[in-house]
Amino acid sequence: MSRKSSTSSTEGVPTTTEAAPTTTEAAPTTTEAAPPPYEEPKSPPATLDLEKLPLDVEQPDKNVKLKYPKSVFFIVINEFCERFNYYGMRTVLTLYMKQILDFSEDKATVLYHTFLMLCYFTPIPGAILADTYLGKFKTIAILSCIYAFGSIMLAVAAIPNFLPQTGFSMTGLLIIAIGTGGIKPCVSAFGGDQFVRPQQDRQLEAFFSVFYFSINAGSLISTFITPILREDVQCFGDETCYPLAFGVPAILMVVAVVIFIAGKPLYTIKKPEGNIMGEFFKCIGHAISRRFKSKGEKHDHWLDYALDKFDKQLIEDVKRVLAVGFVFIPLPVFWALYDQQGSRWTFQATRMNGDLGGFVLKPDQMQIINPLLILLLVPLFEAVIYPCFKKSGLLTPLRRIGCGLVLCGLSFVISGFLEIALEPTYATIPADGRMQLNFINTLPCQVTVTYRVTDKNGDLVVNANEYKFVQDLEADKDIFATASLENPDCGGYLQFTGGFNTGEVNLGKGNGTKGYSILITERENNLTITRVNNEEQLEKSDTGDPFVAFFVDDYTFEEYAGSNIRIRQETKKTTYEYTYVLNETAATTPEINYIVQTEYQKTEIGTYELFYNESFIGQVENLIQGGVYRVVIQKSLNETDYYHVMTVEVTPPNSVNILWLLPQYFVVTVGEVMFSVTGLTFSYSQAPISMKSVMQAIWLLVVAFGNLIDIIVIQFQSDMSQADEFFLFAGIMGIAVIIFIAMSWNYKYVEDEQKEKEDEKKRLSVNDKTDSSSSSSDEEDEDKKGKENKAFSE
């Protein structure tokens, strides 16, 4: 959450103080001028103000009250709209890639993290562009226009059958990454430029509070709204409306650009003053080059090889940055895990039940938990937890960062165990060359089934109006089955006078990785068994919504007679209704008449009224997220007008409630508070004044490399279950923690080094005084001894 704030590429905001002039001497050695002889003043001196600048130097008057700059309101509104766009688009991005672009979960995850990686690599060229060439205003204005264009392109690409979706979507994301990354280091710094310091320090502090509030407000609102636009609105003939989910944020981005440019007459616009990052990299490059080229030259530190070209203070500052950067080497692993909230954890949420009783929490809406917890936990840690540990010294900044790493790893252990709990609800998909059968007994009496498929055979007892699955059968081989009753009487409902044993029936061949329904019914008073040739839907929906389809077993059915099935559910807010048109009978083996098979449709959860040819015949009860349901409607076999309704659960629903994600979200957010907030402060406080922007750039690169780790791991892991992958990332974090402890063990804080230098100065000062005192004492002793000796001789 702390990364939602735009980081400054400059070291601070404007001041009105002026630097005192300095002079340099060409001589290799310098001598101090002798002070003038002391003259006793003729009158008592006035009280000296050592902080007061000379009269000829212009100085700010802190008592002068300046008007609050109206320009910052344009900047705050711009930031709100931009963050709404970015986080709204990002919230639904992985589901868009899977549902619309038809990418696998792995490919969607890799592309998602590639996008995030680019978003955190591009701030560096953005900062250089602003500080060296264009200035902050032009950089923000130009890149924001590019950003808005990319957002519009993504929204338009989401319209079905309009543009090549994959190509234009990826291009739009690339443009967005350039835009959002490029303006990231400029906006907050440009806002700071609108204030005059030190007169407006309080207003500046208030501005940043409002600025960061606008960031959180934009992300919170968009994270909640865009999943609703995605799923609850239908457009362009689709069951979802991604063009709207991307389009609304894109419109706000256009508004952001217009508002920002409209405020130009009010802005304080500063010219570019150069960027320290260029000098930073030049110094390192020159030192490395000279180290290998120079012969016989030795230095205590390899950066000292750059002393021939660069200032000694600059080299010392670079050393300090590299010392901090060395500690940062294991930190990308944190972001590798943390940023999976928008990818792997969102996909995990699609496998869970979001029904909260009257409100359905969508999988991508779970991402709102993180910013909400951030708003609650940051004040708690700052006001209560950290002060409790401050006196003991247990939670130093590096220890806080280490605790954040541990907690982030622990959250993935939790998510791994949660995934294990979800595995029984997975869709069972046969392996290559294998298939599965579902024996559905539509009769009100018990049926015994014997089946045989080359390498596997067995017996089943299927109770009245129930069903049983047989898994892992060899595909592309003949399926043989026999159904039988104990006697002709079927529950007092039907008499099988023609025969109550089917004998062995050839049900044909099934394809690999597919599932098929075997219906046990009645025809002409004979027990009948048949296979519906079209395979069943086994996979769950990408959105987590239930899939529902029908079998109709009706001896009065006529093809193309306008028959239909309609299910209807009324809620307080809306009415859900789905219609299935019945035109043709289904192909079966062996062929029998009057069996109709419909396609699957995604529906909302809940209980529905069921209408067959506009007549109410019953209910389809308790459809749950993730379930795949085949509902059998059977006309009464004893020639009455009664219809029997039987629901077959082809794939089990998501039985684990989505709120079980809260523990891992809570743990990772606590880890973020301790890691990210502390890391930002640590990197800023440990960097030399001239290198603040370089340190912030390194911090952004840490995020980028974290997403690169995700790309590498997910690309190269093969045939690993999702639970095992979560545990793998937790193990990687464990290794990172050990490395971090080793690297930071001997780290010296800037404050500690300064204290050591001050203590050393005091020690040397005391030693000088002691030596001087000892010398004087020795002279006095010698004088006394001389007098004593002289007196003794006399």
C-alpha positions in Angstrom: 0.0 0.0 0.0 2.8 2.3 0.7 3.9 2.0 -2.9 0.8 3.8 -3.9 2.4 7.0 -3.1 4.4 8.7 -5.8 8.0 9.1 -4.9 10.0 12.2 -5.5 12.9 12.3 -7.8 14.2 15.4 -6.1 15.8 15.7 -2.7 13.3 18.1 -1.4 11.0 21.0 -2.0 11.9 24.6 -2.7 13.4 26.9 0.0 14.2 30.5 0.0 17.5 30.2 1.8 20.7 30.9 -0.2 24.0 29.1 0.0 26.9 31.0 1.4 29.7 31.6 -1.1 32.7 29.4 -1.1 36.2 29.8 -2.3 38.8 27.2 -3.3 42.6 27.5 -3.2 44.9 26.1 -5.8 47.8 25.6 -3.4 48.2 22.1 -2.1 48.4 23.2 1.5 46.4 25.9 3.3 47.1 27.9 6.4 44.6 29.6 8.6 44.8 33.4 8.9 45.8 34.7 12.3 42.8 36.2 14.2 42.9 40.0 14.7 44.2 41.2 18.1 41.5 41.3 20.8 40.2 44.8 21.6 38.1 45.4 24.6 34.8 47.0 23.5 34.1 50.5 24.7 30.5 49.6 25.4 28.9 46.2 26.4 28.2 44.1 23.3 24.6 43.5 22.2 23.1 40.0 22.4 24.4 38.0 19.4 22.0 36.0 17.2 24.2 33.3 15.8 21.4 32.0 13.5 20.8 35.4 12.0 22.1 35.9 8.5 24.1 39.0 7.6 22.0 42.1 6.6 23.0 41.9 3.0 21.6 38.3 2.6 17.9 38.0 1.8 16.2 35.7 4.3 12.7 34.3 4.7 10.4 35.7 7.3 8.6 32.9 9.0 6.0 35.3 10.4 4.9 36.2 6.9 1.7 34.3 6.1 1.5 33.2 2.5 -1.7 32.2 0.8 -2.4 28.5 0.4 -1.5 27.6 -3.2 -4.7 26.8 -5.1 -2.7 24.9 -7.7 -2.3 21.9 -5.4 -6.0 21.1 -5.6 -5.6 20.4 -9.3 -2.7 18.1 -8.4 -4.7 16.2 -5.7 -7.7 15.7 -8.0 -5.3 14.5 -10.8 -3.7 12.0 -8.4 -7.1 10.6 -7.3 -8.2 10.1 -10.9 -4.9 8.6 -12.0 -4.8 6.1 -9.0 -8.4 5.2 -9.7 -7.5 4.4 -13.2 -4.4 2.4 -12.3 -5.8 0.3 -9.5 -9.2 -0.2 -11.1 -7.6 -1.5 -14.3 -5.1 -3.6 -12.4 -7.7 -5.2 -10.1 -9.5 -7.0 -13.0 -6.5 -7.5 -15.2 -5.7 -11.1 -14.5 -9.3 -12.2 -14.9 -9.5 -10.3 -18.2 -6.4 -12.2 -19.4 -7.9 -15.5 -18.5 -11.5 -15.1 -19.4 -11.4 -12.8 -22.5 -7.9 -13.4 -23.9 -8.1 -17.1 -23.0 -4.7 -17.3 -21.4 -4.0 -20.0 -18.8 -3.6 -19.0 -15.2 0.2 -19.3 -15.5 0.4 -17.2 -18.6 -1.9 -14.6 -17.2 0.1 -14.4 -14.0 3.4 -14.0 -16.0 2.0 -11.2 -18.1 0.5 -9.5 -15.1 3.9 -9.4 -13.3 5.7 -8.4 -16.5 3.3 -5.4 -16.6 4.1 -4.5 -12.9 7.8 -4.9 -13.5 7.7 -2.4 -16.3 5.7 0.0 -14.1 8.5 0.0 -11.6 11.4 0.1 -14.1 10.1 3.2 -16.0 10.2 5.7 -13.1 14.0 6.0 -13.5 13.9 7.3 -17.1 10.9 9.4 -16.1 12.9 11.0 -13.3 15.9 11.7 -15.6 13.6 13.2 -18.2 12.0 15.5 -15.6 15.1 16.6 -13.8 17.4 16.9 -16.8 15.4 17.8 -19.9 11.7 18.7 -19.7 11.0 19.6 -16.1 8.3 18.1 -13.9 5.2 19.8 -15.5 6.0 18.9 -19.1 7.0 15.4 -18.1 3.7 14.8 -16.2 1.6 16.4 -18.9 3.2 14.5 -21.9 3.4 11.1 -20.2 -0.2 11.5 -18.8 -1.5 12.0 -22.3 0.4 8.8 -23.4 -1.0 7.1 -20.3 -4.6 8.1 -21.1 -4.1 6.9 -24.7 -3.0 3.5 -23.4 -6.0 3.2 -21.1 -8.4 4.1 -23.9 -6.7 1.5 -26.1 -7.1 -1.2 -23.5 -10.8 -0.4 -23.0 -11.5 -0.4 -26.8 -9.5 -3.7 -27.2 -11.8 -5.3 -24.7 -14.8 -4.8 -27.0 -15.4 -8.2 -28.7 -14.9 -8.6 -32.4 -13.7 -5.1 -32.9 -9.9 -5.1 -32.8 -7.4 -7.9 -32.4 -7.8 -8.2 -28.7 -4.6 -9.8 -27.6 -2.3 -7.5 -29.6 -4.0 -4.2 -28.8 -4.5 -5.2 -25.1 -0.8 -5.9 -24.7 0.1 -2.7 -26.5 -2.2 -0.7 -24.3 -0.6 -2.2 -21.2 2.9 -1.4 -22.4 1.8 2.3 -23.0 0.2 2.4 -19.6 3.4 1.1 -17.9 5.4 3.8 -19.6 3.0 6.5 -18.6 2.3 5.5 -15.0 5.9 4.7 -14.3 7.2 7.8 -15.9 5.0 10.2 -13.8 5.4 8.2 -10.6 8.5 10.1 -9.4 7.3 13.5 -10.4 3.8 14.2 -9.1 4.4 14.4 -5.4 7.6 16.4 -5.9 5.7 18.8 -8.3 3.1 19.3 -5.6 5.9 20.1 -3.1 7.2 22.7 -5.6 4.0 24.8 -5.1 4.9 25.7 -1.5 7.5 28.1 -0.1 9.6 26.9 2.7 10.0 27.4 5.6 6.9 29.7 5.7 4.6 27.0 4.4 6.0 23.9 6.2 2.7 23.2 7.9 0.7 23.6 4.8 3.2 21.3 3.0 2.7 18.6 5.6 -1.1 19.0 5.3 -0.8 18.8 1.5 1.0 15.4 1.6 -1.6 14.1 4.0 -4.4 15.0 1.6 -2.2 13.8 -1.3 -1.8 10.3 0.1 -5.4 10.2 1.2 -6.4 10.8 -2.4 -4.2 7.9 -3.5 -5.8 5.6 -1.0 -9.3 6.9 -1.8 -8.8 6.3 -5.5 -7.5 2.8 -5.1 -10.1 1.8 -2.5 -13.1 3.0 -4.6 -11.8 1.6 -7.9 -10.9 -1.8 -6.3 -14.5 -2.1 -5.2 -16.3 -0.7 -8.2 -14.4 -2.2 -11.2 -15.2 -5.8 -10.3 -18.9 -4.8 -10.2 -18.7 -3.2 -13.6 -16.9 -6.3 -14.9 -19.4 -8.9 -13.7 -22.8 -7.3 -12.9 -23.1 -5.5 -16.3 -23.6 -7.2 -19.6 -22.5 -5.5 -22.8 -21.7 -6.3 -26.5 -23.4 -9.6 -26.1 -21.1 -10.9 -23.4 -22.0 -12.0 -19.9 -19.4 -9.6 -18.6 -18.4 -6.0 -19.5 -14.7 -5.6 -19.4 -14.9 -2.6 -21.8 -16.8 -0.8 -19.1 -14.5 -2.0 -16.3 -11.5 -0.6 -18.2 -13.5 2.3 -19.8 -14.6 4.0 -16.6 -11.0 4.2 -15.2 -9.8 5.4 -18.7 -12.4 8.2 -18.6 -11.1 9.3 -15.2 -7.6 9.3 -16.6 -8.6 11.6 -19.3 -10.3 13.8 -16.7 -7.0 13.7 -14.7 -5.1 15.0 -17.7 -7.5 17.8 -18.4 -7.6 18.9 -14.8 -3.8 18.8 -14.5 -3.2 20.9 -17.6 -6.0 23.3 -16.6 -4.1 24.2 -13.5 -1.0 25.4 -15.4 -1.6 29.2 -14.9 -1.5 28.6 -11.2 1.5 26.3 -11.0 5.0 27.2 -9.8 7.0 25.6 -12.6 10.8 25.2 -12.1 13.3 24.6 -14.8 15.2 21.2 -14.8 18.3 21.4 -12.6 20.0 18.1 -13.5 19.8 14.7 -12.1 22.2 13.1 -9.7 21.6 9.6 -11.0 23.7 10.3 -14.1 26.7 11.2 -11.9 26.0 8.2 -9.7 26.3 5.7 -12.5 29.2 7.6 -14.2 31.2 7.4 -10.9 30.6 3.7 -10.5 31.5 3.0 -14.2 34.6 5.1 -14.1 35.8 3.4 -10.9 35.3 0.0 -12.3 37.1 0.9 -15.5 40.1 2.4 -13.8 40.4 -0.5 -11.4 41.1 -2.9 -14.2 43.1 -0.5 -16.3 45.4 1.1 -13.8 48.5 -0.8 -12.8 50.3 -0.5 -9.5 47.7 1.8 -8.1 46.1 0.7 -4.8 43.2 2.0 -2.8 41.3 1.0 0.3 38.0 0.9 -1.6 37.4 0.2 -5.3 35.4 3.4 -5.7 38.4 5.4 -4.7 39.8 4.7 -8.2 37.4 7.4 -9.4 39.2 10.1 -7.3 41.0 11.3 -10.4 37.7 12.6 -11.9 35.1 12.8 -9.2 34.8 14.8 -6.0 35.7 12.9 -2.8 32.4 13.7 -1.2 30.5 12.3 -4.2 32.5 9.1 -3.9 31.7 8.9 -0.2 28.0 9.4 -0.9 28.1 6.6 -3.5 29.7 4.3 -1.0 26.9 5.0 1.4 24.3 4.2 -1.2 26.0 1.0 -2.2 26.2 0.0 1.4 22.4 0.4 1.7 21.9 -1.3 -1.7 23.9 -4.3 -0.5 21.4 -4.8 2.3 18.6 -4.5 -0.2 19.7 -7.5 -2.4 17.3 -10.1 -0.8 14.4 -7.6 -0.5 12.9 -8.2 -4.0 11.6 -11.5 -2.7 9.1 -9.6 -0.5 7.5 -8.0 -3.6 7.6 -11.3 -5.5 5.2 -12.6 -2.9 3.3 -9.5 -2.0 2.3 -8.6 -5.6 0.7 -12.0 -6.1 -2.4 -10.6 -4.4 -3.5 -9.5 -7.8 -2.6 -12.7 -9.5 -2.3 -16.0 -7.7 -4.4 -15.0 -4.7 -7.1 -13.6 -7.0 -7.3 -16.9 -8.9 -7.4 -18.6 -5.5 -10.4 -16.5 -4.6 -12.2 -17.7 -7.7 -12.1 -21.2 -6.2 -13.9 -20.1 -3.1 -17.4 -19.3 -2.1 -18.0 -15.5 -1.9 -21.6 -15.7 -0.7 -21.8 -13.7 2.5 -25.5 -14.0 2.9 -27.2 -11.4 0.9 -24.0 -10.1 -0.7 -21.6 -11.9 -3.0 -18.0 -10.8 -2.6 -16.3 -11.1 -6.0 -12.9 -12.7 -6.2 -11.1 -9.6 -7.4 -12.8 -7.5 -4.7 -10.8 -9.3 -2.0 -7.9 -7.0 -3.0 -9.7 -4.2 -1.1 -8.8 -5.8 2.2 -5.1 -4.8 1.9 -5.7 -1.0 1.7 -8.4 -1.1 4.3 -6.0 -2.9 6.7 -3.2 -0.5 5.9 -5.4 2.5 6.9 -6.1 0.7 10.2 -2.7 -0.8 11.0 -0.3 2.1 10.2 -1.6 4.4 12.9 -1.7 1.5 15.3 1.9 0.5 14.8 3.1 4.1 14.8 1.2 5.1 17.9 1.2 2.0 20.0 3.4 -1.0 18.9 6.6 0.8 17.9 6.7 3.1 21.0 6.4 0.0 23.2 9.5 -1.5 21.7 11.4 1.8 21.2 13.0 1.8 24.7 14.1 -1.8 24.5 15.8 -1.3 21.1 14.4 -4.6 19.9 12.7 -3.3 16.8 15.4 -1.4 14.9 14.6 -0.5 11.3 16.4 -3.5 9.9 14.7 -5.8 12.4 11.4 -4.4 11.4 12.2 -5.1 7.7 13.3 -8.7 8.7 10.0 -9.2 10.6 8.1 -8.0 7.5 9.9 -10.6 5.3 9.1 -13.4 7.8 5.4 -12.4 8.0 5.2 -12.2 4.2 6.6 -15.7 3.9 4.2 -16.9 6.7 1.2 -15.6 4.7 2.2 -17.9 1.8 2.4 -20.8 4.2 -1.2 -20.0 5.2 -2.3 -19.7 1.6 -0.6 -23.1 0.8 -2.6 -24.8 3.6 -5.8 -23.1 2.4 -5.1 -24.3 -1.1 -4.8 -27.9 0.2 -8.3 -27.4 1.8 -9.6 -26.3 -1.6 -8.2 -29.3 -3.5 -11.3 -31.6 -2.8 -13.4 -29.0 -4.6 -11.3 -28.9 -7.7 -12.8 -30.1 -11.0 -11.7 -33.6 -11.7 -10.2 -33.5 -15.2 -9.2 -36.9 -16.6 -5.6 -37.2 -17.8 -4.7 -37.6 -21.4 -6.0 -40.9 -22.8 -8.4 -41.3 -19.8 -12.1 -40.4 -19.3 -14.8 -40.5 -16.6 -18.4 -41.7 -16.5 -21.3 -40.5 -14.5 -24.1 -43.0 -14.0 -27.4 -41.1 -13.4 -30.3 -43.1 -12.1 -33.5 -41.2 -13.0 -35.7 -43.9 -11.6 -37.4 -44.0 -8.1 -35.8 -47.3 -7.3 -32.3 -48.8 -6.7 -30.3 -50.0 -9.8 -27.3 -52.2 -9.9 -24.8 -51.4 -12.7 -21.9 -53.5 -14.0 -19.4 -51.7 -16.3 -16.4 -52.9 -18.3 -13.9 -50.7 -20.2 -10.8 -52.7 -21.3 -8.5 -52.3 -18.3 -11.1 -51.6 -15.7 -14.5 -53.1 -14.6 -16.7 -53.0 -11.6 -20.1 -53.0 -10.0 -22.1 -50.0 -8.7 -25.3 -49.7 -6.7 -27.0 -46.5 -7.6 -29.8 -45.5 -5.3 -33.1 -44.0 -6.5 -32.7 -40.6 -8.1 -29.0 -40.5 -7.4 -25.8 -40.7 -9.4 -22.2 -42.1 -9.1 -19.0 -41.3 -10.9 -16.4 -43.7 -12.2 -13.0 -42.1 -12.7 -9.9 -42.8 -14.7 -11.2 -45.1 -17.4 -9.2 -45.8 -20.6 -10.5 -43.5 -23.4 -11.2 -44.4 -27.0 -12.3 -47.9 -26.0 -15.7 -49.5 -26.1 -17.8 -48.9 -22.9 -19.9 -51.9 -21.9 -22.5 -51.7 -19.1 -25.4 -53.7 -17.7 -28.2 -52.2 -15.5 -30.6 -54.4 -13.5 -33.3 -54.3 -10.9 -34.0 -56.8 -8.1 -37.6 -57.1 -9.4 -40.0 -55.5 -11.9 -41.6 -53.3 -9.3 -39.8 -49.9 -9.2 -40.7 -48.4 -5.9 -44.5 -48.9 -6.5 -44.3 -46.2 -9.2 -43.6 -48.3 -12.3 -43.8 -51.9 -13.4 -41.1 -53.1 -15.8 -43.2 -55.6 -17.5 -41.0 -55.7 -20.6 -37.7 -56.4 -18.7 -35.8 -55.3 -15.7 -32.3 -56.2 -16.9 -30.7 -54.5 -19.8 -28.1 -57.1 -20.6 -24.7 -55.9 -21.6 -25.0 -52.8 -23.7 -22.3 -51.2 -25.9 -22.3 -47.5 -25.0 -19.7 -46.5 -27.6 -16.3 -44.8 -27.1 -15.4 -41.7 -25.2 -12.6 -39.3 -25.8 -9.7 -38.6 -23.6 -9.9 -35.9 -20.8 -13.7 -35.9 -21.1 -16.6 -36.9 -19.0 -19.9 -38.5 -20.1 -23.3 -38.9 -18.6 -24.9 -42.4 -18.6 -28.7 -42.2 -18.2 -30.7 -45.0 -16.7 -34.4 -44.6 -17.6 -37.4 -46.4 -19.1 -38.6 -47.0 -22.6 -41.8 -49.0 -23.3 -41.8 -50.6 -19.9 -38.2 -51.7 -20.4 -35.2 -50.8 -18.2 -32.9 -48.7 -20.5 -29.4 -47.5 -20.3 -27.7 -45.0 -22.7 -24.8 -42.6 -23.0 -25.3 -39.0 -24.1 -22.6 -38.6 -26.8 -21.8 -34.9 -26.1 -19.3 -34.6 -23.3 -20.1 -32.9 -20.0 -18.7 -29.5 -18.8 -16.1 -30.4 -16.1 -14.1 -27.2 -15.7 -15.5 -24.5 -13.3 -16.2 -21.0 -14.7 -13.4 -18.5 -14.7 -15.5 -16.1 -12.7 -16.6 -18.5 -10.0 -20.2 -18.4 -11.1 -22.2 -21.6 -11.2 -22.6 -23.5 -14.5 -26.1 -24.9 -15.2 -27.4 -27.1 -18.0 -30.4 -29.5 -18.4 -31.3 -33.0 -19.6 -34.9 -33.4 -20.6 -36.4 -36.9 -20.7 -39.9 -36.3 -22.0 -41.7 -38.7 -24.3 -44.1 -35.9 -25.4 -41.2 -33.7 -26.7 -41.4 -32.5 -30.3 -38.4 -30.9 -32.1 -38.6 -27.3 -33.1 -41.9 -26.8 -31.4 -40.8 -23.8 -29.4 -40.1 -25.7 -26.2 -37.9 -24.0 -23.6 -36.7 -24.1 -20.0 -36.6 -20.9 -17.9 -35.2 -20.4 -14.5 -36.0 -17.3 -12.5 -34.8 -15.8 -9.2 -36.1 -12.6 -7.6 -34.0 -10.8 -5.1 -34.6 -7.5 -3.3 -32.3 -5.6 -5.8 -32.9 -7.4 -9.1 -34.3 -10.4 -10.9 -32.2 -13.0 -12.6 -33.6 -15.0 -15.4 -32.0 -17.5 -17.9 -33.7 -19.2 -20.8 -32.7 -22.5 -22.5 -34.2 -23.1 -26.0 -35.0 -26.8 -26.8 -34.9 -27.6 -30.5 -33.3 -31.0 -31.1 -33.0 -34.3 -29.3 -29.5 -35.4 -28.2 -27.4 -38.0 -29.9 -27.1 -41.1 -27.6 -25.5 -44.5 -27.8 -27.5 -46.7 -28.1 -29.9 -44.3 -29.7 -33.2 -43.6 -27.9 -35.8 -40.9 -28.4 -36.9 -37.9 -26.5 -33.6 -37.1 -24.7 -32.7 -33.3 -25.0 -29.4 -31.9 -23.9 -28.8 -28.1 -23.4 -25.6 -26.1 -23.3 -24.3 -24.8 -20.0 -24.9 -21.2 -18.9 -23.3 -19.2 -16.2 -25.8 -18.1 -13.6 -25.9 -16.2 -10.3 -26.0 -18.2 -7.1 -29.2 -19.0 -5.2 -32.4 -20.9 -5.6 -34.4 -20.6 -8.8 -38.0 -21.2 -9.9 -38.1 -23.7 -12.8 -40.5 -23.3 -15.7 -40.8 -25.9 -18.5 -42.8 -24.6 -21.5 -43.8 -21.7 -19.2 -45.3 -24.1 -16.7 -43.9 -24.0 -13.2 -42.6 -27.5 -12.4 -40.4 -27.1 -9.3 -37.1 -25.5 -8.1 -33.4 -25.6 -8.8 -32.1 -25.3 -5.3 -29.0 -23.8 -3.8 -26.7 -23.1 -6.7 -23.3 -22.4 -5.2 -20.3 -20.6 -6.6 -18.0 -22.8 -8.6 -20.5 -25.6 -9.0 -21.2 -27.3 -12.3 -24.8 -28.6 -12.3 -26.7 -30.8 -14.8 -30.4 -30.7 -13.9 -32.6 -33.6 -15.2 -36.2 -32.9 -15.9 -38.2 -36.1 -16.4 -41.8 -36.4 -17.5 -43.6 -38.8 -15.3 -43.1 -42.3 -16.6 -46.5 -43.4 -15.4 -48.1 -41.0 -17.9 -49.3 -38.4 -15.5 -48.6 -34.6 -15.9 -46.0 -34.7 -13.1 -42.4 -33.7 -13.8 -39.6 -34.9 -11.6 -36.6 -32.6 -11.2 -33.2 -34.0 -10.2 -30.0 -31.9 -9.8 -26.7 -33.6 -10.6 -23.5 -32.1 -9.2 -21.0 -32.7 -12.0 -18.3 -30.7 -10.4 -18.4 -29.8 -6.7 -19.0 -26.2 -5.8 -16.7 -23.9 -3.9 -17.5 -25.0 -0.4 -14.7 -23.0 1.4 -15.9 -19.4 2.2 -13.9 -16.6 0.7 -13.4 -15.0 4.1 -10.8 -17.7 4.9 -8.5 -15.5 2.8 -8.5 -12.9 5.6 -5.8 -14.5 7.7 -3.2 -14.5 4.9 -4.3 -10.9 3.9 -3.9 -9.8 7.5 -0.5 -11.4 7.9 0.9 -10.0 4.6 -0.5 -6.5 5.4 1.2 -6.5 8.8 4.3 -7.6 7.0 3.9 -4.8 4.6 3.5 -2.2 7.3 6.8 -3.4 8.9 8.6 -3.9 5.7 7.5 -1.3 3.2 6.8 1.7 5.4 10.0 1.1 7.4 12.0 0.4 4.2 11.0 3.7 2.6 12.0 5.6 5.8 15.2 3.6 6.1 16.3 4.1 2.5 15.6 7.9 2.8 17.3 8.4 6.2 20.4 6.3 5.4 21.0 8.0 2.0 23.3 11.1 1.8 21.4 14.3 1.1 22.7 14.4 -2.4 21.6 10.8 -3.1 18.0 10.8 -1.8 16.5 10.4 -5.3 19.0 7.6 -6.2 18.0 5.7 -3.1 14.3 6.1 -4.0 15.1 4.8 -7.5 16.8 1.8 -6.0 13.7 1.2 -3.9 11.5 1.2 -7.0 13.9 -1.2 -8.7 13.5 -3.6 -5.7 9.8 -3.8 -6.6 10.6 -4.4 -10.3 13.0 -7.2 -9.6 10.5 -8.8 -7.2 8.1 -9.1 -10.1 10.9 -10.5 -12.3 11.3 -13.3 -9.7 7.7 -14.2 -10.2 8.1 -14.3 -13.9 11.1 -16.6 -13.7 9.7 -19.0 -11.1 6.3 -19.4 -12.7 7.8 -19.8 -16.2 10.1 -22.6 -15.1 8.0 -24.5 -12.6 6.3 -27.4 -14.2 3.5 -29.7 -13.1 3.6 -28.2 -9.6 0.3 -27.9 -7.7 -0.8 -24.5 -6.6 -0.3 -25.4 -2.9 3.3 -26.6 -3.7 4.0 -23.4 -5.5 2.9 -21.3 -2.5 5.1 -23.4 -0.3 8.0 -22.9 -2.8 7.7 -19.1 -2.6 7.6 -19.4 1.2 10.8 -21.4 1.0 12.4 -18.8 -1.2 11.4 -16.2 1.3 13.0 -18.3 4.1 16.3 -18.3 2.1 16.0 -14.6 1.6 15.5 -14.0 5.3 18.7 -15.9 6.1 20.6 -13.9 3.5 19.2 -10.6 4.7 20.2 -11.4 8.3 23.8 -12.2 7.2 24.1 -9.1 5.0 22.6 -6.7 7.6 24.4 -8.2 10.7 27.3 -5.7 10.6 25.4 -2.8 9.0 26.2 0.5 10.7 23.4 3.1 10.7 24.3 6.6 9.7 23.3 7.8 13.1 25.7 5.3 14.7 28.6 6.3 12.5 28.0 10.0 13.3 27.9 9.2 17.0 31.1 7.2 16.7 32.8 10.2 15.0 31.5 12.6 17.6 32.7 10.2 20.4 36.1 10.0 18.7 36.4 13.7 18.5 35.5 14.0 22.2 38.0 11.3 23.1 40.8 13.1 21.1 39.8 16.4 22.7 40.0 14.9 26.2 43.3 13.3 25.4 44.7 16.6 24.2 43.5 18.3 27.4 45.0 15.4 29.5 48.3 15.6 27.7 48.4 19.4 28.1 47.5 19.1 31.8 50.2 16.4 32.3 52.8 18.6 30.6 52.0 21.6 32.9 52.0 19.3 35.9 55.4 17.9 35.0 56.8 21.4 34.6 55.5 22.5 38.0 56.9 19.3 39.6 60.3 20.0 38.0 60.2 23.6 39.3 59.4 22.4 42.7 62.1 19.8 42.6 64.6 22.4 41.5 63.6 24.7 44.3 63.7 21.8 46.8 67.2 20.7 45.5 68.4 24.3 45.6 67.1 24.7 49.1 68.6 21.4 50.1 72.0 22.4 48.7 72.0 25.6 50.6 
